[in-house]
Amino acid sequence: MTSRSPQAPQRSLFARNPYPRQRVSGVQFYEHTIVYERVFGPVPADHVIHHEDGDFANNSPLNLSAVTKAQHLALHSESAA
Ligand SMILES: [Zn+2]
């Protein structure tokens, strides 16, 4: 007796994830953030650390500055006039 019931199409749990990102518990720690905080103190609330020369690998304190998220977006926006 052959049962040929059509199998339901396999659905990936993540194929239609309505959320663009999974919420990650805890705070992400970046090396440049650690360097900045060691030199200048805690990063102000709602600020991010920006690499002045655009080189993310250059984590010299002189290359790091705390900017607001809005400022940071503007800094990285090529089309900003
Ligand atoms: Zn930046």
PDB file of the backbone (N, CA, C, O) and the ligand in Angstrom, with CONECT records:
HET     ZN  A 101       1
ATOM      1  N   MET A   1       0.853  -1.199   0.000  1.00  0.00           N
ATOM      2  CA  MET A   1       0.000   0.000   0.000  1.00  0.00           C
ATOM      3  C   MET A   1       0.887   1.246   0.000  1.00  0.00           C
ATOM      4  O   MET A   1       1.628   1.522   0.943  1.00  0.00           O
ATOM      5  N   THR A   2       0.776   1.953  -1.065  1.00  0.00           N
ATOM      6  CA  THR A   2       1.624   3.137  -1.148  1.00  0.00           C
ATOM      7  C   THR A   2       0.816   4.378  -0.792  1.00  0.00           C
ATOM      8  O   THR A   2      -0.218   4.674  -1.391  1.00  0.00           O
ATOM      9  N   SER A   3       1.296   5.042   0.138  1.00  0.00           N
ATOM     10  CA  SER A   3       0.663   6.298   0.531  1.00  0.00           C
ATOM     11  C   SER A   3       1.470   7.448  -0.051  1.00  0.00           C
ATOM     12  O   SER A   3       2.637   7.638   0.293  1.00  0.00           O
ATOM     13  N   ARG A   4       0.864   8.182  -0.901  1.00  0.00           N
ATOM     14  CA  ARG A   4       1.593   9.276  -1.560  1.00  0.00           C
ATOM     15  C   ARG A   4       0.970  10.614  -1.202  1.00  0.00           C
ATOM     16  O   ARG A   4       0.702  11.449  -2.066  1.00  0.00           O
ATOM     17  N   SER A   5       0.755  10.788   0.034  1.00  0.00           N
ATOM     18  CA  SER A   5       0.201  12.072   0.438  1.00  0.00           C
ATOM     19  C   SER A   5       1.227  13.167   0.154  1.00  0.00           C
ATOM     20  O   SER A   5       2.399  13.046   0.509  1.00  0.00           O
ATOM     21  N   PRO A   6       0.783  14.192  -0.466  1.00  0.00           N
ATOM     22  CA  PRO A   6       1.739  15.272  -0.792  1.00  0.00           C
ATOM     23  C   PRO A   6       2.306  15.905   0.472  1.00  0.00           C
ATOM     24  O   PRO A   6       1.597  16.254   1.415  1.00  0.00           O
ATOM     25  N   GLN A   7       3.597  16.027   0.430  1.00  0.00           N
ATOM     26  CA  GLN A   7       4.227  16.626   1.604  1.00  0.00           C
ATOM     27  C   GLN A   7       4.047  18.141   1.575  1.00  0.00           C
ATOM     28  O   GLN A   7       4.105  18.788   0.530  1.00  0.00           O
ATOM     29  N   ALA A   8       3.833  18.653   2.732  1.00  0.00           N
ATOM     30  CA  ALA A   8       3.746  20.104   2.818  1.00  0.00           C
ATOM     31  C   ALA A   8       5.106  20.696   2.470  1.00  0.00           C
ATOM     32  O   ALA A   8       6.142  20.176   2.884  1.00  0.00           O
ATOM     33  N   PRO A   9       5.097  21.759   1.724  1.00  0.00           N
ATOM     34  CA  PRO A   9       6.383  22.383   1.395  1.00  0.00           C
ATOM     35  C   PRO A   9       7.138  22.772   2.653  1.00  0.00           C
ATOM     36  O   PRO A   9       6.583  23.315   3.609  1.00  0.00           O
ATOM     37  N   GLN A  10       8.413  22.474   2.612  1.00  0.00           N
ATOM     38  CA  GLN A  10       9.206  22.794   3.798  1.00  0.00           C
ATOM     39  C   GLN A  10       9.343  24.303   3.933  1.00  0.00           C
ATOM     40  O   GLN A  10       9.646  25.019   2.979  1.00  0.00           O
ATOM     41  N   ARG A  11       9.117  24.733   5.104  1.00  0.00           N
ATOM     42  CA  ARG A  11       9.226  26.170   5.356  1.00  0.00           C
ATOM     43  C   ARG A  11      10.358  26.424   6.332  1.00  0.00           C
ATOM     44  O   ARG A  11      10.415  25.860   7.425  1.00  0.00           O
ATOM     45  N   SER A  12      11.226  27.265   5.912  1.00  0.00           N
ATOM     46  CA  SER A  12      12.268  27.665   6.850  1.00  0.00           C
ATOM     47  C   SER A  12      11.662  28.600   7.885  1.00  0.00           C
ATOM     48  O   SER A  12      10.861  29.480   7.569  1.00  0.00           O
ATOM     49  N   LEU A  13      12.055  28.389   9.088  1.00  0.00           N
ATOM     50  CA  LEU A  13      11.550  29.262  10.143  1.00  0.00           C
ATOM     51  C   LEU A  13      11.986  30.700   9.934  1.00  0.00           C
ATOM     52  O   LEU A  13      11.364  31.637  10.435  1.00  0.00           O
ATOM     53  N   PHE A  14      13.071  30.854   9.179  1.00  0.00           N
ATOM     54  CA  PHE A  14      13.639  32.194   9.053  1.00  0.00           C
ATOM     55  C   PHE A  14      13.317  32.824   7.704  1.00  0.00           C
ATOM     56  O   PHE A  14      13.670  33.973   7.439  1.00  0.00           O
ATOM     57  N   ALA A  15      12.642  32.053   6.857  1.00  0.00           N
ATOM     58  CA  ALA A  15      12.419  32.568   5.504  1.00  0.00           C
ATOM     59  C   ALA A  15      11.549  33.817   5.534  1.00  0.00           C
ATOM     60  O   ALA A  15      11.764  34.771   4.786  1.00  0.00           O
ATOM     61  N   ARG A  16      10.586  33.780   6.399  1.00  0.00           N
ATOM     62  CA  ARG A  16       9.688  34.932   6.436  1.00  0.00           C
ATOM     63  C   ARG A  16       9.666  35.541   7.830  1.00  0.00           C
ATOM     64  O   ARG A  16       8.615  35.846   8.395  1.00  0.00           O
ATOM     65  N   ASN A  17      10.839  35.698   8.340  1.00  0.00           N
ATOM     66  CA  ASN A  17      10.947  36.320   9.653  1.00  0.00           C
ATOM     67  C   ASN A  17      10.517  37.777   9.547  1.00  0.00           C
ATOM     68  O   ASN A  17      11.149  38.560   8.837  1.00  0.00           O
ATOM     69  N   PRO A  18       9.467  38.139  10.234  1.00  0.00           N
ATOM     70  CA  PRO A  18       8.987  39.527  10.112  1.00  0.00           C
ATOM     71  C   PRO A  18       9.944  40.529  10.745  1.00  0.00           C
ATOM     72  O   PRO A  18       9.841  41.733  10.507  1.00  0.00           O
ATOM     73  N   TYR A  19      10.859  40.033  11.539  1.00  0.00           N
ATOM     74  CA  TYR A  19      11.758  40.960  12.202  1.00  0.00           C
ATOM     75  C   TYR A  19      13.093  40.978  11.478  1.00  0.00           C
ATOM     76  O   TYR A  19      13.711  39.932  11.281  1.00  0.00           O
ATOM     77  N   PRO A  20      13.533  42.148  11.086  1.00  0.00           N
ATOM     78  CA  PRO A  20      14.784  42.227  10.334  1.00  0.00           C
ATOM     79  C   PRO A  20      15.975  41.742  11.145  1.00  0.00           C
ATOM     80  O   PRO A  20      16.945  41.235  10.582  1.00  0.00           O
ATOM     81  N   ARG A  21      15.909  41.889  12.437  1.00  0.00           N
ATOM     82  CA  ARG A  21      17.046  41.456  13.252  1.00  0.00           C
ATOM     83  C   ARG A  21      16.539  40.794  14.506  1.00  0.00           C
ATOM     84  O   ARG A  21      15.524  41.186  15.083  1.00  0.00           O
ATOM     85  N   GLN A  22      17.248  39.814  14.899  1.00  0.00           N
ATOM     86  CA  GLN A  22      16.968  39.242  16.199  1.00  0.00           C
ATOM     87  C   GLN A  22      17.495  40.185  17.269  1.00  0.00           C
ATOM     88  O   GLN A  22      18.574  40.763  17.145  1.00  0.00           O
ATOM     89  N   ARG A  23      16.713  40.319  18.301  1.00  0.00           N
ATOM     90  CA  ARG A  23      17.195  41.154  19.405  1.00  0.00           C
ATOM     91  C   ARG A  23      18.280  40.385  20.143  1.00  0.00           C
ATOM     92  O   ARG A  23      18.066  39.267  20.613  1.00  0.00           O
ATOM     93  N   VAL A  24      19.408  40.988  20.231  1.00  0.00           N
ATOM     94  CA  VAL A  24      20.524  40.337  20.894  1.00  0.00           C
ATOM     95  C   VAL A  24      20.591  40.840  22.319  1.00  0.00           C
ATOM     96  O   VAL A  24      20.617  42.043  22.578  1.00  0.00           O
ATOM     97  N   SER A  25      20.619  39.913  23.212  1.00  0.00           N
ATOM     98  CA  SER A  25      20.671  40.325  24.613  1.00  0.00           C
ATOM     99  C   SER A  25      22.031  40.921  24.930  1.00  0.00           C
ATOM    100  O   SER A  25      23.058  40.505  24.393  1.00  0.00           O
ATOM    101  N   GLY A  26      22.009  41.882  25.795  1.00  0.00           N
ATOM    102  CA  GLY A  26      23.265  42.479  26.216  1.00  0.00           C
ATOM    103  C   GLY A  26      23.723  43.562  25.270  1.00  0.00           C
ATOM    104  O   GLY A  26      23.064  43.868  24.276  1.00  0.00           O
ATOM    105  N   VAL A  27      24.843  44.126  25.591  1.00  0.00           N
ATOM    106  CA  VAL A  27      25.388  45.222  24.818  1.00  0.00           C
ATOM    107  C   VAL A  27      26.564  44.709  24.005  1.00  0.00           C
ATOM    108  O   VAL A  27      27.377  43.916  24.481  1.00  0.00           O
ATOM    109  N   GLN A  28      26.633  45.179  22.774  1.00  0.00           N
ATOM    110  CA  GLN A  28      27.776  44.794  21.963  1.00  0.00           C
ATOM    111  C   GLN A  28      28.980  45.645  22.358  1.00  0.00           C
ATOM    112  O   GLN A  28      28.883  46.862  22.512  1.00  0.00           O
ATOM    113  N   PHE A  29      30.086  44.986  22.512  1.00  0.00           N
ATOM    114  CA  PHE A  29      31.294  45.706  22.866  1.00  0.00           C
ATOM    115  C   PHE A  29      32.262  45.657  21.697  1.00  0.00           C
ATOM    116  O   PHE A  29      32.645  44.590  21.215  1.00  0.00           O
ATOM    117  N   TYR A  30      32.632  46.814  21.272  1.00  0.00           N
ATOM    118  CA  TYR A  30      33.568  46.910  20.179  1.00  0.00           C
ATOM    119  C   TYR A  30      34.909  47.368  20.735  1.00  0.00           C
ATOM    120  O   TYR A  30      34.998  48.074  21.739  1.00  0.00           O
ATOM    121  N   GLU A  31      35.945  46.928  20.031  1.00  0.00           N
ATOM    122  CA  GLU A  31      37.275  47.296  20.489  1.00  0.00           C
ATOM    123  C   GLU A  31      37.441  48.804  20.534  1.00  0.00           C
ATOM    124  O   GLU A  31      38.018  49.339  21.481  1.00  0.00           O
ATOM    125  N   HIS A  32      36.943  49.489  19.523  1.00  0.00           N
ATOM    126  CA  HIS A  32      37.139  50.934  19.500  1.00  0.00           C
ATOM    127  C   HIS A  32      36.369  51.608  20.638  1.00  0.00           C
ATOM    128  O   HIS A  32      36.787  52.645  21.155  1.00  0.00           O
ATOM    129  N   THR A  33      35.238  51.003  21.021  1.00  0.00           N
ATOM    130  CA  THR A  33      34.497  51.558  22.149  1.00  0.00           C
ATOM    131  C   THR A  33      35.287  51.388  23.439  1.00  0.00           C
ATOM    132  O   THR A  33      35.333  52.288  24.278  1.00  0.00           O
ATOM    133  N   ILE A  34      35.898  50.237  23.582  1.00  0.00           N
ATOM    134  CA  ILE A  34      36.693  49.978  24.780  1.00  0.00           C
ATOM    135  C   ILE A  34      37.873  50.939  24.842  1.00  0.00           C
ATOM    136  O   ILE A  34      38.180  51.502  25.893  1.00  0.00           O
ATOM    137  N   VAL A  35      38.528  51.115  23.698  1.00  0.00           N
ATOM    138  CA  VAL A  35      39.669  52.034  23.659  1.00  0.00           C
ATOM    139  C   VAL A  35      39.210  53.441  24.027  1.00  0.00           C
ATOM    140  O   VAL A  35      39.841  54.119  24.838  1.00  0.00           O
ATOM    141  N   TYR A  36      38.121  53.865  23.431  1.00  0.00           N
ATOM    142  CA  TYR A  36      37.620  55.215  23.690  1.00  0.00           C
ATOM    143  C   TYR A  36      37.329  55.403  25.169  1.00  0.00           C
ATOM    144  O   TYR A  36      37.705  56.413  25.764  1.00  0.00           O
ATOM    145  N   GLU A  37      36.657  54.423  25.756  1.00  0.00           N
ATOM    146  CA  GLU A  37      36.239  54.578  27.157  1.00  0.00           C
ATOM    147  C   GLU A  37      37.425  54.560  28.105  1.00  0.00           C
ATOM    148  O   GLU A  37      37.390  55.178  29.169  1.00  0.00           O
ATOM    149  N   ARG A  38      38.464  53.856  27.718  1.00  0.00           N
ATOM    150  CA  ARG A  38      39.657  53.840  28.563  1.00  0.00           C
ATOM    151  C   ARG A  38      40.324  55.202  28.576  1.00  0.00           C
ATOM    152  O   ARG A  38      40.925  55.599  29.575  1.00  0.00           O
ATOM    153  N   VAL A  39      40.217  55.911  27.473  1.00  0.00           N
ATOM    154  CA  VAL A  39      40.925  57.185  27.347  1.00  0.00           C
ATOM    155  C   VAL A  39      40.038  58.355  27.750  1.00  0.00           C
ATOM    156  O   VAL A  39      40.452  59.238  28.500  1.00  0.00           O
ATOM    157  N   PHE A  40      38.817  58.346  27.240  1.00  0.00           N
ATOM    158  CA  PHE A  40      37.968  59.525  27.403  1.00  0.00           C
ATOM    159  C   PHE A  40      36.844  59.337  28.405  1.00  0.00           C
ATOM    160  O   PHE A  40      36.191  60.303  28.798  1.00  0.00           O
ATOM    161  N   GLY A  41      36.614  58.094  28.820  1.00  0.00           N
ATOM    162  CA  GLY A  41      35.510  57.837  29.726  1.00  0.00           C
ATOM    163  C   GLY A  41      34.324  57.267  28.964  1.00  0.00           C
ATOM    164  O   GLY A  41      34.394  57.036  27.757  1.00  0.00           O
ATOM    165  N   PRO A  42      33.235  57.046  29.689  1.00  0.00           N
ATOM    166  CA  PRO A  42      32.082  56.384  29.075  1.00  0.00           C
ATOM    167  C   PRO A  42      31.550  57.143  27.862  1.00  0.00           C
ATOM    168  O   PRO A  42      31.521  58.373  27.839  1.00  0.00           O
ATOM    169  N   VAL A  43      31.143  56.396  26.884  1.00  0.00           N
ATOM    170  CA  VAL A  43      30.515  56.988  25.704  1.00  0.00           C
ATOM    171  C   VAL A  43      29.176  57.578  26.135  1.00  0.00           C
ATOM    172  O   VAL A  43      28.371  56.892  26.765  1.00  0.00           O
ATOM    173  N   PRO A  44      28.932  58.844  25.802  1.00  0.00           N
ATOM    174  CA  PRO A  44      27.657  59.459  26.190  1.00  0.00           C
ATOM    175  C   PRO A  44      26.474  58.683  25.637  1.00  0.00           C
ATOM    176  O   PRO A  44      26.567  58.014  24.608  1.00  0.00           O
ATOM    177  N   ALA A  45      25.375  58.790  26.342  1.00  0.00           N
ATOM    178  CA  ALA A  45      24.170  58.085  25.894  1.00  0.00           C
ATOM    179  C   ALA A  45      23.791  58.507  24.485  1.00  0.00           C
ATOM    180  O   ALA A  45      23.905  59.679  24.126  1.00  0.00           O
ATOM    181  N   ASP A  46      23.343  57.556  23.698  1.00  0.00           N
ATOM    182  CA  ASP A  46      22.903  57.807  22.337  1.00  0.00           C
ATOM    183  C   ASP A  46      24.035  58.262  21.423  1.00  0.00           C
ATOM    184  O   ASP A  46      23.801  58.837  20.360  1.00  0.00           O
ATOM    185  N   HIS A  47      25.242  58.000  21.848  1.00  0.00           N
ATOM    186  CA  HIS A  47      26.390  58.309  21.005  1.00  0.00           C
ATOM    187  C   HIS A  47      27.040  57.013  20.527  1.00  0.00           C
ATOM    188  O   HIS A  47      26.910  55.958  21.149  1.00  0.00           O
ATOM    189  N   VAL A  48      27.726  57.126  19.430  1.00  0.00           N
ATOM    190  CA  VAL A  48      28.496  56.001  18.918  1.00  0.00           C
ATOM    191  C   VAL A  48      29.910  56.499  18.651  1.00  0.00           C
ATOM    192  O   VAL A  48      30.164  57.699  18.549  1.00  0.00           O
ATOM    193  N   ILE A  49      30.813  55.541  18.541  1.00  0.00           N
ATOM    194  CA  ILE A  49      32.200  55.906  18.288  1.00  0.00           C
ATOM    195  C   ILE A  49      32.453  55.899  16.790  1.00  0.00           C
ATOM    196  O   ILE A  49      32.174  54.925  16.091  1.00  0.00           O
ATOM    197  N   HIS A  50      32.982  56.999  16.331  1.00  0.00           N
ATOM    198  CA  HIS A  50      33.269  57.159  14.903  1.00  0.00           C
ATOM    199  C   HIS A  50      34.766  57.159  14.674  1.00  0.00           C
ATOM    200  O   HIS A  50      35.535  57.726  15.450  1.00  0.00           O
ATOM    201  N   HIS A  51      35.165  56.506  13.582  1.00  0.00           N
ATOM    202  CA  HIS A  51      36.572  56.522  13.189  1.00  0.00           C
ATOM    203  C   HIS A  51      36.798  57.729  12.288  1.00  0.00           C
ATOM    204  O   HIS A  51      36.256  57.813  11.187  1.00  0.00           O
ATOM    205  N   GLU A  52      37.601  58.647  12.774  1.00  0.00           N
ATOM    206  CA  GLU A  52      37.771  59.911  12.059  1.00  0.00           C
ATOM    207  C   GLU A  52      38.324  59.713  10.652  1.00  0.00           C
ATOM    208  O   GLU A  52      37.905  60.395   9.717  1.00  0.00           O
ATOM    209  N   ASP A  53      39.250  58.796  10.500  1.00  0.00           N
ATOM    210  CA  ASP A  53      39.865  58.622   9.183  1.00  0.00           C
ATOM    211  C   ASP A  53      39.147  57.570   8.337  1.00  0.00           C
ATOM    212  O   ASP A  53      39.578  57.238   7.233  1.00  0.00           O
ATOM    213  N   GLY A  54      38.030  57.051   8.887  1.00  0.00           N
ATOM    214  CA  GLY A  54      37.259  56.085   8.119  1.00  0.00           C
ATOM    215  C   GLY A  54      37.837  54.681   8.154  1.00  0.00           C
ATOM    216  O   GLY A  54      37.271  53.758   7.568  1.00  0.00           O
ATOM    217  N   ASP A  55      38.957  54.518   8.836  1.00  0.00           N
ATOM    218  CA  ASP A  55      39.598  53.205   8.921  1.00  0.00           C
ATOM    219  C   ASP A  55      39.148  52.516  10.201  1.00  0.00           C
ATOM    220  O   ASP A  55      39.580  52.865  11.300  1.00  0.00           O
ATOM    221  N   PHE A  56      38.283  51.544  10.037  1.00  0.00           N
ATOM    222  CA  PHE A  56      37.718  50.879  11.210  1.00  0.00           C
ATOM    223  C   PHE A  56      38.764  50.090  11.983  1.00  0.00           C
ATOM    224  O   PHE A  56      38.561  49.746  13.147  1.00  0.00           O
ATOM    225  N   ALA A  57      39.873  49.810  11.334  1.00  0.00           N
ATOM    226  CA  ALA A  57      40.920  49.047  12.007  1.00  0.00           C
ATOM    227  C   ALA A  57      41.836  49.959  12.811  1.00  0.00           C
ATOM    228  O   ALA A  57      42.624  49.492  13.633  1.00  0.00           O
ATOM    229  N   ASN A  58      41.728  51.242  12.572  1.00  0.00           N
ATOM    230  CA  ASN A  58      42.575  52.194  13.283  1.00  0.00           C
ATOM    231  C   ASN A  58      41.885  52.608  14.574  1.00  0.00           C
ATOM    232  O   ASN A  58      41.098  53.554  14.600  1.00  0.00           O
ATOM    233  N   ASN A  59      42.190  51.892  15.627  1.00  0.00           N
ATOM    234  CA  ASN A  59      41.540  52.160  16.902  1.00  0.00           C
ATOM    235  C   ASN A  59      42.416  52.992  17.827  1.00  0.00           C
ATOM    236  O   ASN A  59      42.328  52.884  19.050  1.00  0.00           O
ATOM    237  N   SER A  60      43.254  53.814  17.232  1.00  0.00           N
ATOM    238  CA  SER A  60      43.985  54.780  18.033  1.00  0.00           C
ATOM    239  C   SER A  60      42.997  55.763  18.650  1.00  0.00           C
ATOM    240  O   SER A  60      42.059  56.200  17.984  1.00  0.00           O
ATOM    241  N   PRO A  61      43.201  56.113  19.918  1.00  0.00           N
ATOM    242  CA  PRO A  61      42.287  57.079  20.545  1.00  0.00           C
ATOM    243  C   PRO A  61      42.168  58.366  19.746  1.00  0.00           C
ATOM    244  O   PRO A  61      41.117  59.006  19.748  1.00  0.00           O
ATOM    245  N   LEU A  62      43.232  58.745  19.069  1.00  0.00           N
ATOM    246  CA  LEU A  62      43.192  59.979  18.285  1.00  0.00           C
ATOM    247  C   LEU A  62      42.256  59.852  17.089  1.00  0.00           C
ATOM    248  O   LEU A  62      41.816  60.853  16.523  1.00  0.00           O
ATOM    249  N   ASN A  63      41.964  58.632  16.718  1.00  0.00           N
ATOM    250  CA  ASN A  63      41.108  58.401  15.557  1.00  0.00           C
ATOM    251  C   ASN A  63      39.654  58.224  15.958  1.00  0.00           C
ATOM    252  O   ASN A  63      38.785  58.074  15.100  1.00  0.00           O
ATOM    253  N   LEU A  64      39.388  58.242  17.242  1.00  0.00           N
ATOM    254  CA  LEU A  64      38.046  57.946  17.717  1.00  0.00           C
ATOM    255  C   LEU A  64      37.368  59.196  18.250  1.00  0.00           C
ATOM    256  O   LEU A  64      37.980  59.999  18.956  1.00  0.00           O
ATOM    257  N   SER A  65      36.106  59.348  17.906  1.00  0.00           N
ATOM    258  CA  SER A  65      35.341  60.439  18.485  1.00  0.00           C
ATOM    259  C   SER A  65      33.916  59.957  18.714  1.00  0.00           C
ATOM    260  O   SER A  65      33.387  59.139  17.961  1.00  0.00           O
ATOM    261  N   ALA A  66      33.309  60.484  19.773  1.00  0.00           N
ATOM    262  CA  ALA A  66      31.928  60.129  20.076  1.00  0.00           C
ATOM    263  C   ALA A  66      31.011  61.121  19.390  1.00  0.00           C
ATOM    264  O   ALA A  66      31.127  62.331  19.586  1.00  0.00           O
ATOM    265  N   VAL A  67      30.114  60.610  18.599  1.00  0.00           N
ATOM    266  CA  VAL A  67      29.145  61.459  17.910  1.00  0.00           C
ATOM    267  C   VAL A  67      27.758  60.887  18.139  1.00  0.00           C
ATOM    268  O   VAL A  67      27.599  59.710  18.464  1.00  0.00           O
ATOM    269  N   THR A  68      26.767  61.730  17.967  1.00  0.00           N
ATOM    270  CA  THR A  68      25.406  61.214  18.077  1.00  0.00           C
ATOM    271  C   THR A  68      25.126  60.322  16.879  1.00  0.00           C
ATOM    272  O   THR A  68      25.811  60.385  15.858  1.00  0.00           O
ATOM    273  N   LYS A  69      24.113  59.498  17.026  1.00  0.00           N
ATOM    274  CA  LYS A  69      23.790  58.591  15.927  1.00  0.00           C
ATOM    275  C   LYS A  69      23.419  59.366  14.671  1.00  0.00           C
ATOM    276  O   LYS A  69      23.737  58.953  13.556  1.00  0.00           O
ATOM    277  N   ALA A  70      22.744  60.492  14.864  1.00  0.00           N
ATOM    278  CA  ALA A  70      22.364  61.313  13.711  1.00  0.00           C
ATOM    279  C   ALA A  70      23.605  61.883  13.035  1.00  0.00           C
ATOM    280  O   ALA A  70      23.721  61.884  11.810  1.00  0.00           O
ATOM    281  N   GLN A  71      24.535  62.371  13.866  1.00  0.00           N
ATOM    282  CA  GLN A  71      25.780  62.893  13.304  1.00  0.00           C
ATOM    283  C   GLN A  71      26.540  61.798  12.569  1.00  0.00           C
ATOM    284  O   GLN A  71      27.129  62.016  11.510  1.00  0.00           O
ATOM    285  N   HIS A  72      26.504  60.609  13.172  1.00  0.00           N
ATOM    286  CA  HIS A  72      27.238  59.504  12.585  1.00  0.00           C
ATOM    287  C   HIS A  72      26.672  59.136  11.220  1.00  0.00           C
ATOM    288  O   HIS A  72      27.414  58.872  10.273  1.00  0.00           O
ATOM    289  N   LEU A  73      25.351  59.123  11.137  1.00  0.00           N
ATOM    290  CA  LEU A  73      24.735  58.832   9.834  1.00  0.00           C
ATOM    291  C   LEU A  73      25.153  59.866   8.813  1.00  0.00           C
ATOM    292  O   LEU A  73      25.444  59.540   7.662  1.00  0.00           O
ATOM    293  N   ALA A  74      25.180  61.118   9.244  1.00  0.00           N
ATOM    294  CA  ALA A  74      25.554  62.191   8.327  1.00  0.00           C
ATOM    295  C   ALA A  74      27.003  62.046   7.902  1.00  0.00           C
ATOM    296  O   ALA A  74      27.346  62.290   6.745  1.00  0.00           O
ATOM    297  N   LEU A  75      27.855  61.646   8.841  1.00  0.00           N
ATOM    298  CA  LEU A  75      29.266  61.494   8.529  1.00  0.00           C
ATOM    299  C   LEU A  75      29.494  60.407   7.482  1.00  0.00           C
ATOM    300  O   LEU A  75      30.418  60.484   6.672  1.00  0.00           O
ATOM    301  N   HIS A  76      28.633  59.398   7.520  1.00  0.00           N
ATOM    302  CA  HIS A  76      28.814  58.276   6.603  1.00  0.00           C
ATOM    303  C   HIS A  76      27.949  58.396   5.368  1.00  0.00           C
ATOM    304  O   HIS A  76      27.931  57.499   4.525  1.00  0.00           O
ATOM    305  N   SER A  77      27.238  59.492   5.259  1.00  0.00           N
ATOM    306  CA  SER A  77      26.380  59.671   4.099  1.00  0.00           C
ATOM    307  C   SER A  77      27.133  60.448   3.027  1.00  0.00           C
ATOM    308  O   SER A  77      27.408  61.640   3.172  1.00  0.00           O
ATOM    309  N   GLU A  78      27.456  59.750   1.963  1.00  0.00           N
ATOM    310  CA  GLU A  78      28.221  60.396   0.890  1.00  0.00           C
ATOM    311  C   GLU A  78      27.415  61.508   0.246  1.00  0.00           C
ATOM    312  O   GLU A  78      27.973  62.487  -0.250  1.00  0.00           O
ATOM    313  N   SER A  79      26.099  61.350   0.256  1.00  0.00           N
ATOM    314  CA  SER A  79      25.271  62.303  -0.461  1.00  0.00           C
ATOM    315  C   SER A  79      24.972  63.539   0.371  1.00  0.00           C
ATOM    316  O   SER A  79      24.332  64.478  -0.105  1.00  0.00           O
ATOM    317  N   ALA A  80      25.433  63.536   1.610  1.00  0.00           N
ATOM    318  CA  ALA A  80      25.173  64.704   2.447  1.00  0.00           C
ATOM    319  C   ALA A  80      25.879  65.906   1.871  1.00  0.00           C
ATOM    320  O   ALA A  80      27.075  65.861   1.587  1.00  0.00           O
ATOM    321  N   ALA A  81      25.152  66.958   1.703  1.00  0.00           N
ATOM    322  CA  ALA A  81      25.746  68.144   1.100  1.00  0.00           C
ATOM    323  C   ALA A  81      26.571  68.908   2.138  1.00  0.00           C
ATOM    324  O   ALA A  81      27.155  69.944   1.821  1.00  0.00           O
TER     325      ALA A  81
HETATM  326 ZN    ZN A 101      31.812  56.083  11.798  1.00  0.00          ZN2+
END
